[in-house]
């Protein structure tokens, strides 16, 4: 059924991280709702907003890195995306 997919431990870890983050954020928001806050973005965001923007931004950074550089340096783009993600979630 899943023969068309290229599953590796890295891709499985990525999906576990993403779905775990969404689950944790949902449970945390239900248990302890928080008002929005302004960070370095000029909009008021909640924890879920920052998680979404962090994930989408990290993906955009990785894709742009891979579009304009050598594919063998994809780990650098992934590292820059991770830095964006942490910065958005913590300081956004």
N, C-alpha and C positions, 0 to 999 in steps of 0.2 A: 504494500500500500504506500509506503514512504520511500520506495526505491529511487524515485526521481530526485530526492533531496540528498544533499551532501552533508550529513550530520557528522560533526566532530565533537570532541569534548569542549572545544572553545565555543562553538555555536550553541551547544546545549547550555553551557555556563552563562552565555549572554542572555538567552531566553529565560533562564531561571532568574537571573538578576533583574531583568525588565519586569517580568510578572511578579516577582517577589517585591520589587519596589512599588508597583501599582497596588498590590494587596496591602502592604504595610501602610502606604499613604492613605488608602481608603479606610482601613481599621483605625488608624491614628486620628483621622478627621472625624470619624463617627464618635470616637471616645472623647476626643478633646478638640472641638471646633475652634479654629483660630481666625481672627480677622485678617484681612489682607494687609500686606505691608509693601512699602516702596523700597526697592533696593537700587541697583545701578540702572535698572530699566525704568523709564518714565511712566510706568503703569503700576497699579496696585495688583499684587499677585498673591494667591494662596499657595499652600504647599503643593497641591496637585498641579497648579499652573506652572510652578517652577520646575516640577518634575517633567512635565510635558515639554516645556521650552528647553530644558536641559537635554533631554533625549533627542529631540528634533535638531537642536543646534549642534550636538555632538555628531550626529549623522551627517549634517550638512558640512561640518568641518572636515570629516573624514572623506566625504565624496569630493569636495573641492580639492583637498590635498591630493587625492588619487587622480583627479582630472588633470592637474597641472604639474605633477612630479612623476618620478619613476615608481612603478608599482611595487618594487622591492623595498621601498621605504614606507610602506603602508603602516608599519608599526608607529612611525613618527606621527602620522595623521591620527591614528587611534589614540596616541598619548595626548596630542593636542585636543582631541575631542573629549577625552576624559577630564582634562583640565577645565575645558569649557563647562562640562556637565557639573563638576564639583563647584566651580565658581557660580554657576547659575543657581544651583540648588541651595548653596550656603549663603551667598551674598546677593542673589537676585531678588 
